[in-house]
Amino acid sequence: MNRLLEIGFDPAGHWLLDGVALDFSLARHSTQRNILYAFVCDGQVMYVGRAVQPLARRMAGYRRPAPTQSTNARNHKNIRALLERGSAVEILALPDNGLLHYGQFHLNLAAALEDDLIRVIDPPWNGGQVDDGVHPPATPEERARGEEDGTEPAASAVGGFTFILQPTYFAQGFFNVGVAAQRLLGQDGETLEMFLGDDPQPILGTINRRANTNGTPRIMGGVGLRNWFQAAATVSASISVEVLSPTSIRLRAPPRQPQEAGSALGIERTTQAAIWPRRKEFHVLTYAEGGLAPLSTYAREYGIDSTTLSDFADDVNRLGEPGSLHPRAPVSAVPRALVRAAEDPIALRDQIVAFLHANEATIHASRLLLDFRAPGVAPFVITAIELALASAAPLLEEVVVVE
């Protein structure tokens, strides 16, 4: 058994007797195709096989074999005999992660390893024979019982939770699990199967319990998870997670809402020099800071003195909410910390949305100039602007971001 674990096999489930009926339980790899599996009893490898169909469906063939399925019938008998005498029969599995290539060609890991494993380990139930993963079809009677009717056994969830797809998750392919759900998942460093949407093939990730100071899991999915996030969801979407086992989950995103024709608002990105001749056509939204920051540059164009400007910036920062010099000047500001210190696109988005609602109610500007240079415009600021305009941009006909 140790030789199998050393090359990447891991525990997938076990066999059991349900009354008088033989049954199995799979905690992971249940829907994985093209997979090597082994039956192990008391540390001894009893059988090695290969499944070209989903692992759960292959195990179902052993559970109630048809008379024509000699391999299934023989292993059914052997497994039952061990269970009836009180021994445990484990199911180990080694999935093909698709990473093994020779040049441009994918190497079939299961097919490549099976012969040598049987030759070296010589499992007693194989009798020197290779299980090529292809077996006679079930009889009509068995199909009528639903054993191999083409329906893959669905792994039932043991729990679940949701999370909001933050910009960093969306961009990098990870997510954090809250305190309430952390007990559902495995230990630090364990490999995690992630089924994305209805895809029957999982990607592999890692459980990281060291990234967060309170020990809650961070699920690291890398490029595969990032690509799925960006294809299936949008930032701030609510992602649901079904926990199939401590090392297997399924993620689902809400359906994308089709955008109404003409509802998209383009954002122009330009320099201050390029937009300066048109500056008075816009209402300006910046951050509350005096001195050489953008707020002073625009407000003084409308005769706002330094004392008024300083008091205005202090009020915005003290209250922690957007403020406006309207109607004296078409200039508004969000708290300074959201641009200078926080680097939180969601918090900044919320402040911009609050301004947009105020614009709809009282200011009525149709052109908006956003200048959050400090001195450059950070990527999280652009993300916040895009999120805000996607959720609330009434009245606006033109939006310009100064870079």
C-alpha positions in Angstrom: 0.0 0.0 0.0 2.8 2.4 0.9 4.2 2.1 -2.6 0.9 3.3 -4.0 0.8 6.2 -1.6 4.3 7.2 -2.6 3.4 7.6 -6.3 0.3 9.7 -5.6 -2.6 7.3 -4.8 -4.8 8.6 -2.1 -7.8 7.2 -0.1 -11.0 7.7 -2.1 -13.5 5.6 -0.1 -14.3 2.1 1.2 -16.5 -0.9 0.7 -19.3 -1.8 3.2 -22.1 -4.1 3.8 -25.5 -2.4 3.9 -27.5 -5.2 5.5 -26.8 -8.1 3.1 -26.1 -5.8 0.1 -22.6 -4.8 -0.9 -22.2 -1.1 -1.2 -19.4 1.5 -1.4 -18.8 5.1 -0.2 -16.6 7.5 -2.1 -15.3 10.7 -0.5 -13.4 11.9 -3.5 -12.8 11.3 -7.2 -16.3 9.9 -7.7 -16.8 11.6 -11.1 -13.2 11.4 -12.2 -12.7 9.5 -15.5 -9.5 7.7 -16.7 -8.4 6.9 -13.2 -6.4 4.1 -11.6 -7.9 2.5 -8.5 -6.9 -0.2 -6.0 -8.6 -2.3 -3.4 -6.6 -2.5 -0.2 -7.1 -4.7 2.9 -5.0 -4.5 6.0 -2.3 -2.6 4.0 -2.1 -5.3 1.3 -3.0 -4.3 -2.3 -5.6 -6.9 -3.4 -6.5 -5.5 -6.8 -5.5 -2.7 -9.2 -7.8 -1.6 -12.0 -8.4 1.3 -14.4 -11.7 3.0 -15.0 -12.3 4.9 -18.3 -15.8 5.8 -17.0 -16.4 7.8 -13.8 -15.0 6.0 -10.8 -18.4 5.8 -9.0 -19.9 4.1 -12.1 -17.1 1.6 -12.2 -17.6 0.8 -8.5 -21.3 0.3 -9.1 -20.3 -2.5 -11.5 -18.8 -4.4 -8.6 -21.8 -3.8 -6.4 -24.3 -5.9 -8.3 -22.5 -7.6 -11.2 -24.3 -9.1 -14.2 -23.5 -12.8 -14.9 -21.6 -11.8 -18.1 -19.3 -9.6 -16.1 -16.7 -12.0 -14.8 -14.3 -9.5 -13.4 -17.0 -7.7 -11.6 -18.5 -10.9 -10.2 -15.1 -12.2 -9.0 -14.2 -9.0 -7.2 -17.7 -8.7 -5.7 -17.2 -12.2 -4.2 -13.8 -11.3 -2.9 -14.8 -8.0 -1.4 -17.8 -9.5 0.3 -15.8 -12.3 1.8 -13.4 -9.9 3.5 -16.2 -7.7 4.8 -18.1 -10.7 6.2 -15.1 -11.7 8.2 -14.7 -8.2 9.6 -11.9 -6.8 7.5 -12.0 -3.3 6.0 -11.6 -2.9 2.2 -10.3 0.6 1.2 -10.5 2.2 -2.2 -7.4 4.1 -3.3 -7.3 6.2 -6.5 -4.8 8.0 -8.7 -6.5 10.5 -11.1 -4.9 11.7 -14.3 -4.4 15.4 -13.9 -3.6 15.9 -17.5 -0.2 17.4 -16.9 2.0 14.6 -18.2 3.0 15.2 -21.8 5.6 13.9 -24.3 6.1 16.8 -26.7 2.7 17.9 -27.8 1.1 14.6 -26.8 -0.8 13.9 -23.6 0.4 10.7 -21.9 -2.4 8.5 -20.4 -1.2 8.1 -16.9 -3.6 5.3 -16.0 -2.8 3.2 -19.1 0.9 3.8 -18.7 1.2 2.7 -15.0 -1.3 -0.1 -14.8 0.8 -2.8 -16.4 3.9 -2.1 -14.3 1.9 -1.8 -11.1 0.4 -5.2 -11.6 3.7 -6.7 -12.6 5.6 -5.3 -9.6 3.0 -5.5 -6.9 1.3 -8.7 -8.2 -2.1 -8.1 -6.5 -3.7 -11.5 -5.8 -7.1 -10.6 -7.2 -5.6 -9.6 -10.6 -4.1 -13.1 -11.1 -1.6 -11.5 -13.4 -4.3 -10.0 -15.6 -4.6 -6.3 -16.6 -7.9 -4.6 -16.2 -8.1 -2.4 -19.3 -11.1 -0.4 -18.0 -13.5 -1.7 -20.6 -16.1 -4.2 -19.5 -19.1 -6.0 -21.1 -22.3 -4.0 -20.9 -24.9 -4.7 -18.3 -27.8 -6.9 -19.1 -31.2 -5.3 -19.7 -32.3 -6.5 -16.3 -29.4 -4.7 -14.6 -30.1 -1.6 -16.5 -33.7 -1.8 -15.4 -32.4 -1.8 -11.8 -30.5 1.4 -12.6 -27.0 0.0 -11.9 -25.4 1.1 -15.1 -28.0 3.1 -17.0 -25.6 5.8 -17.9 -26.5 8.0 -14.9 -23.5 8.9 -12.8 -24.1 8.6 -9.1 -24.2 12.2 -7.8 -22.1 12.9 -4.7 -24.4 14.4 -2.1 -23.3 17.5 -0.3 -22.5 17.3 3.5 -22.8 21.0 3.8 -22.4 24.3 2.0 -21.7 28.0 2.2 -21.5 31.1 0.0 -18.9 33.8 -0.5 -18.8 37.1 -2.3 -16.4 37.1 -5.3 -14.0 39.8 -4.3 -11.8 41.5 -6.9 -8.6 39.8 -5.6 -10.4 36.4 -5.8 -11.5 37.2 -9.3 -8.0 38.3 -10.4 -5.9 35.6 -8.7 -8.0 32.4 -8.3 -8.5 31.9 -4.6 -11.1 32.5 -2.0 -11.4 32.6 1.8 -13.8 30.4 3.8 -15.6 32.0 6.8 -15.4 30.8 10.4 -18.9 29.1 10.3 -17.9 26.8 7.4 -14.3 26.1 8.2 -15.0 22.8 10.0 -16.4 21.4 6.7 -13.0 21.4 5.0 -9.7 19.5 5.5 -6.4 20.2 7.0 -3.7 22.6 6.0 -1.8 21.5 2.9 -4.4 18.9 1.7 -5.3 18.6 -1.9 -8.8 19.7 -2.7 -11.0 18.6 -5.7 -12.9 21.5 -7.1 -15.8 20.8 -9.5 -16.7 24.0 -11.3 -20.3 24.4 -12.3 -21.6 21.2 -13.9 -18.2 20.1 -15.2 -17.8 16.4 -14.3 -14.0 16.8 -14.2 -12.5 18.6 -11.2 -9.5 20.8 -11.0 -7.1 20.4 -8.1 -6.4 23.0 -5.5 -4.9 23.3 -2.0 -6.3 24.1 1.4 -4.2 26.8 3.1 -4.9 27.3 6.8 -1.8 29.5 7.3 -2.7 32.5 5.1 -5.4 33.8 7.5 -4.5 34.7 11.0 -7.5 33.0 12.5 -6.7 29.7 10.8 -9.7 29.7 8.5 -9.1 28.0 5.1 -7.9 29.9 2.0 -8.7 27.8 -1.0 -5.9 28.1 -3.6 -7.2 27.2 -7.1 -4.7 29.0 -9.3 -5.2 29.6 -13.0 -8.0 27.1 -13.4 -10.1 28.7 -10.7 -9.3 32.2 -11.9 -10.3 31.3 -15.4 -13.6 29.9 -14.3 -14.3 32.9 -12.1 -13.7 35.3 -15.0 -15.7 33.2 -17.5 -18.7 32.3 -15.3 -19.1 35.2 -12.9 -18.6 38.9 -12.2 -16.9 40.6 -9.3 -19.3 40.8 -6.3 -21.3 37.8 -7.4 -22.4 35.4 -4.7 -20.7 32.0 -5.3 -22.2 29.0 -3.7 -20.1 26.1 -2.5 -21.4 22.5 -2.0 -19.0 20.6 0.3 -19.0 17.0 -0.9 -16.3 15.9 1.6 -13.5 17.7 3.5 -11.4 17.4 0.3 -14.0 17.8 -2.4 -16.3 20.8 -3.3 -18.4 22.0 -6.1 -18.7 25.7 -6.9 -21.6 27.3 -8.7 -22.0 30.9 -9.9 -25.4 32.7 -10.4 -26.5 33.0 -14.1 -25.1 36.1 -15.8 -27.7 38.7 -16.3 -27.9 39.8 -20.0 -27.1 43.4 -20.3 -29.8 45.6 -21.9 -28.9 47.1 -25.2 -27.5 50.6 -24.7 -27.0 50.2 -21.0 -23.2 49.8 -21.1 -21.4 53.1 -20.2 -17.9 53.4 -21.7 -15.1 54.8 -19.6 -12.5 57.0 -21.3 -9.0 57.1 -19.7 -6.9 60.1 -20.5 -4.4 62.6 -19.0 -5.1 65.8 -17.2 -3.4 67.8 -20.0 -5.6 66.2 -22.6 -8.9 66.8 -20.7 -8.0 70.2 -19.2 -9.6 72.4 -22.0 -12.9 70.6 -21.3 -12.6 70.5 -17.5 -15.6 72.8 -16.9 -17.9 70.5 -18.8 -17.6 67.9 -16.0 -18.5 67.3 -12.4 -15.2 66.2 -10.7 -15.0 63.4 -8.2 -11.7 63.1 -6.4 -10.5 62.4 -2.8 -10.5 64.8 0.2 -6.9 66.1 0.5 -5.6 69.6 0.1 -2.2 70.8 -0.9 -1.1 69.7 -4.3 -3.7 66.9 -4.6 -6.3 67.1 -7.4 -9.0 68.5 -5.1 -7.2 71.9 -4.8 -6.5 72.0 -8.5 -10.1 71.8 -9.6 -11.8 73.6 -6.7 -9.6 76.7 -7.1 -10.8 77.0 -10.7 -14.2 78.0 -9.2 -12.8 80.4 -6.6 -12.9 78.2 -3.6 -10.5 79.6 -1.0 -8.0 77.4 0.9 -9.9 77.7 4.3 -13.1 76.5 2.8 -11.3 73.8 0.9 -9.5 72.6 4.1 -12.8 72.6 6.1 -14.5 70.6 3.4 -11.8 68.0 3.2 -11.8 67.6 7.0 -15.5 67.1 7.1 -15.4 64.4 4.4 -12.6 62.5 6.2 -14.2 62.9 9.6 -17.6 61.7 8.5 -16.2 58.9 6.3 -18.6 59.5 3.5 -18.6 61.5 0.2 -19.2 65.2 0.2 -19.7 67.9 -2.4 -19.0 71.6 -3.0 -22.1 71.7 -5.2 -23.6 74.2 -6.0 -20.6 76.5 -5.4 -18.4 74.3 -7.5 -19.0 71.1 -9.5 -16.5 69.2 -7.3 -17.0 66.3 -4.9 -14.7 64.0 -2.9 -14.6 60.7 -1.2 -12.5 60.1 2.1 -8.8 60.3 1.5 -8.0 57.0 3.2 -9.9 55.0 0.6 -7.4 56.1 -2.0 -4.2 56.7 -0.1 -4.3 53.8 2.5 -7.0 51.2 2.4 -6.6 49.7 -1.1 -10.0 48.2 -0.7 -11.9 48.3 -4.1 -15.2 47.3 -2.5 -15.1 50.1 0.1 -14.2 52.6 -2.6 -16.8 51.3 -4.9 -19.5 51.8 -2.2 -18.4 55.5 -1.8 -18.5 56.1 -5.5 -22.0 54.5 -5.7 -23.1 56.8 -2.8 -22.0 59.8 -4.8 -23.8 58.5 -7.9 -27.0 58.3 -5.9 -26.5 61.8 -4.7 -25.8 63.0 -8.2 -29.1 61.4 -9.3 -31.0 63.1 -6.4 -29.5 66.6 -6.3 -26.5 67.4 -8.5 -27.8 66.1 -11.9 -24.4 66.0 -13.6 -24.4 64.2 -17.0 -20.6 64.2 -17.4 -18.2 62.9 -14.7 -14.5 63.3 -14.4 -12.8 61.0 -11.9 -9.3 62.0 -10.7 -7.8 59.7 -8.1 -4.2 60.2 -8.9 -1.9 59.7 -5.9 0.2 60.4 -7.8 -0.7 57.5 -10.2 -4.0 55.6 -10.4 -3.7 52.3 -8.6 -5.3 49.2 -10.2 -7.7 48.7 -7.3 -9.1 52.3 -8.0 -9.9 51.3 -11.6 -11.6 48.2 -10.4 -13.7 50.2 -7.9 -14.7 52.7 -10.6 -15.8 49.9 -13.0 -17.7 48.1 -10.3 -19.5 51.3 -9.2 -20.5 52.3 -12.8 -21.7 48.8 -13.5 -24.1 48.9 -10.5 -25.3 52.5 -10.5 -24.7 55.1 -13.2 -28.0 57.0 -13.7 -28.0 60.2 -15.7 -24.4 59.9 -16.9 -23.6 60.3 -20.5 -19.8 60.5 -20.4 -17.2 59.3 -17.8 -13.5 60.2 -18.0 -10.8 58.8 -15.7 -7.7 61.0 -15.4 -4.4 59.0 -15.3 
